[in-house]
Amino acid sequence: MVIEEISHIDEVIEPLCDVLIDGVGSGASIGYTAPLEREQAYRYWQSIQAEISAGYKKLIVARKNAEILGCVQLSFCMKDNGLHRAEVEKLIVHRSMRGRGIGKQLMSFLENCAEKNDRSLLVLDTKVGDTASFLYRKLGYIEVGEIPYFAKDSNGAFEPTVYFYKKLEYIK
């Protein structure tokens, strides 16, 4: 398995769609409700390419040959007073590959990428009680609070979200 940054989504868009659809289907808190149609997943990944090309975002994947096992995004704050921070977005590990340390490896790579890009503060949010929240705590992310009624699940019920942050050792 290789963890790497992807600059051109077109080369891996089909397996990225697979992992996004699987993540949504397994209840991950990643901005979509199930069932996610392939065309919608395809459009999502195409929209991310523009942000990558503009330098606002990094896409990191765990891959074995042509198969994407998981991915995560690092989205840079571009506000003048926030150039030291970035947001962790859409950590997804295919449900068949969970429990093998892939999420931890993706996050480690992401944190190194943040430091290389002069970002010393990471923020993220996830559904309260989501499996990912336990990983974030293990990795040293600090929970700062919950917001009720934040997002709807696939059944239309409102769910709260929880926010985390991590101050990286690197300080500029």
Buried (B, 14 or more C-beta within 10 A) or exposed (E): BEBEEBEEBEEBBBBBBBBBBBBBBBBBBBEBEBEBEEEBBBEBBEEBBEBBEEEBBBBBBBBEEEBBBBBBBBBBBEEEEEBBBBBBBBBBBBBEBBEBBBBEBBBBBBBBBBBEEEBBBBBBBBBBEBBBBEBBEEBEBEEEEEEEEBBEEEEEEEBBBBBBBBBBEBEE
